[in-house]
Amino acid sequence: MSDIHALVGAYAVDALDDVERAAFERHLAECSACQAEVTGLREAAAMIASTVAVQPPGSLRDKVLADIATVRPLPPPTGRHTVGPTRGGRTRFRPRALVAAAAAVIALGAGVAVVQPWDDDTSQTQLTAAERIRSADDAETFTQTLDGGAKATVIRSQSLNEAVLVTTDMPPPPDGKVYELWLDHEEVGMVAAGLMNGTEPEVELEGDPATAIGFGITIEPEGGSEEPTAPVYGAMDFESA
């Protein structure tokens, strides 16, 4: 293939053999124009696949792939239009949108995940629960020093209705026991909000933290309890803080 750009349409619909695919992906890693075009084709296919619930005939995919093998898209245009030869010496428009349509047709009735081979997942920053909640405009922070010097911090956002417990220097619970987390609600009292073994850097609280008036920790049998069976410590009063 003298012009590797011409493989973009076939690549978008997974119609290349192993040798062509490897060569094209090496080119794709450095060609922003082809990256943009592959992204556009795949996103178009994904959108149609998610909105159209029509199962195409089994022969359609083979026909489209056969056509792609004989009519490939031209290289990136240098002018306003891309043209190609037709019978009789005349010219006709061959926009790459035709390849997008082929990709979309193949995607009908199937879930399509848009994955770009040039994306480096390791470079994506994933926020922790604490960072996400702390970034909320109404984020509140409550900190308590526990017996033995450990610290427990609850970060809560009422608008998100989310809260997370962040601990430092938390000792492990006794054998056969577990830490149970509780949210204190004015009318019903302590409601279970999760379990922890002391090694987790943070634990998202379950339930309805937005309406809670406080928080506490108890040591309970493995599996937890429906209500506190041990004294509550590390208690925090959200309303007076």
N, C-alpha and C positions, 0 to 999 in steps of 0.2 A: 504494500500500500504506500504509494508515493506521498500522499497527503494524509497524515494521521488524524487531522481534524475531521476528516470525512467519517471517522468511526464513531463520532459522538452519538448519533441517533441509534445505531445498533447497540452501543454500549448501554445506553439508557434503558433499553428493553431486554438487556441480557442476551443478545444475539451474537456475541463474539465467541470464538473458540479460545482455548486457554492461552495460546501464543499471542493472539491479537489483544486479548484482555490485558495480559501482563505488559505488553508494549504500550497500550493506550494508557494504562494507569500510571506508568512511569511518566508519560507525557502530561497526564492530567494533573499530577502533583505540582507542576510548574506552570501550567497554562490557565490563567484566570478566566480567559474567554470561554474555554471548554468547561471549566468548573461551573461557571454561571449558566451555561446552556444545559449541562446535565442536571443541575439543580432545578432549572425551570421545567424541563421535561418530566422529571420525577415528581415534582410538586403538582404539576398538572394531572399526572396519572393518579396521584394519591387523592387529590380532591375529588376527581370523578369517581374513583373507587369507593370513597366514603359516602357519596350521595346517591349513587345509582345502584339499585339492587337487582339488576338484570343479569342473568347468567348467559354469557354468550355461547354460541354453538362451539363444540369442541374443535371444529375445523378452522375456526377464525384465527386462532393463534398461529397455526402452521401457515396459513395463507399470508398473514401479515409479515411473519418472519421470512417467508420466501420472497415477498416483494422487497423487503429491506435488503436482502442479499443481492438483489439486482439493481435497485435504485437507491443509492446512498446519497446523503445530503452533501452539498458542496462545501468547500472551505468557507471560513468566515468572510462575508462580503466586504468589498472595499468601497462600494457605492450604496445607493439607497435600496437597490433590489439585487437579488441573486437570480440569474437566469441560466437555463440549460438548453441544450439542443433538443429539437423534436424532429419527427419525420417531416420530410419536405424542406428541410433547411431552415424552417422558422424557429423562433425561440419562444419559450414559455417560462412563466415564473415558477420557481421551485422553492418556495419559502420553507424554512425549517419547521414552521408550524405544522406541516404535514407529518413530520416525524413525531412531533408532540402528540398529534391525534392518534398516530399508531400506538404510541406508548400508552395513551389513555385507554384505548380500546382493549389492549392486552390486559390492563389492570382491572377492567370491569369485573365485578363479582369476586375480587380477591383483595385481601388486605395488603396494603403497600406501605412499607416503612422506608422513609427517605433517609438513606445513609450515604454520606459522602466519604469516599476512601481517603480524601486528603485531610479530613478532620482528624485532629489528634485529641482523643478523649482525655488524655492525661493532662491537657492544658486547661480543661474546663474546671472552674472553681465551684465547688459544691458547698453551699452554706450549711452550717450545722443548724439544728433547731434553735439553739440559743441565739445564734447570730441572726437568724431570720426573724425571730420574735423581738429581739432587741432593736431591730431596725424599724419596727412599727412606731408610728408617731406617738402612740399612747403607751409605750412600753413602760412597765414598772418593775423595779428590782427590790427584792426583800432578802436580807441576809441575816443568818443566825449562826453564832458560834456554838458548836455542840460540845458535849463532854468529851474530854480528851484532845481538844484542839481542832477537831474537824470543822469544816465550814459547809453550810448548806445555803444556796442562793436560789430563790425562785424568781424567774423572769416571766412576767405575764403581760399579755395584750388583750384587753377586753374587746377591742374591735375585731381581732382575729379569733377570739374565744380560744386562745391557746396559751399554754404555760409550760415551762420546762424547769426541772430541778437540776442544778449544777452543783456537784460536791467536790471537795478537795480533802485529802487525807482521811477519807472515810474508812474505818476499820471493817473487816468482814464481820458479818453477823455470826452468832454462835452456831455450832454444828446443828443441822436440822431446823434452822431458823432462816428467816428472810426479812429484809426491811420492807415494810408496807407503807405506801404513801397515801395521804388522806387530804381531801379538800373539805373544809368546814363550811357548811351551808346553814344559813340562819334558821330555817324551819325544820330541817331534817338532821342536822348535826353532821358528824363525820361520814363522808362517802369515799369508798375506796377509789384510788386514782392511779394504781400501778404498784409494781413490785421491783425491787432492785437487790443486788447482792453486794453492793458496795464498791465494785470494780468499775462500774459504768461512769464515764466522765459526765454524762448528762442523761436524763430520762424525761421524755415528754409525759406530762400528766394527762390522764384520761378524764373523761367526764365533762363538766361545765365550769371551767375555771373563771369565766367572766363574771359569774354570779356568786362565786365563793367569797367568804369573808375572812378565810384563814387557811392555814396549811399546817400539817403535822406529820411526824414519822413515828411508827411503832415497830417493834420487833415481834414478828408473828411466826407461827409454824409454817413450814414450806407449803406453798400453794396459797398462802394468805388467808385472811379471815373476812367475813362479811361486815364485821364491825370491830373496832379496836378491842383486843383482849389484854393489852399491856399498856402501861402508862405512855401517854403521848409526850414525845420530847422534840426539840427543834421546832416548837410551835411558833407560827408567825401570824400576826393579826394584820390582814390587808387593809382594814379600814382605819386603823390608828397610825399606820406607817407614814 
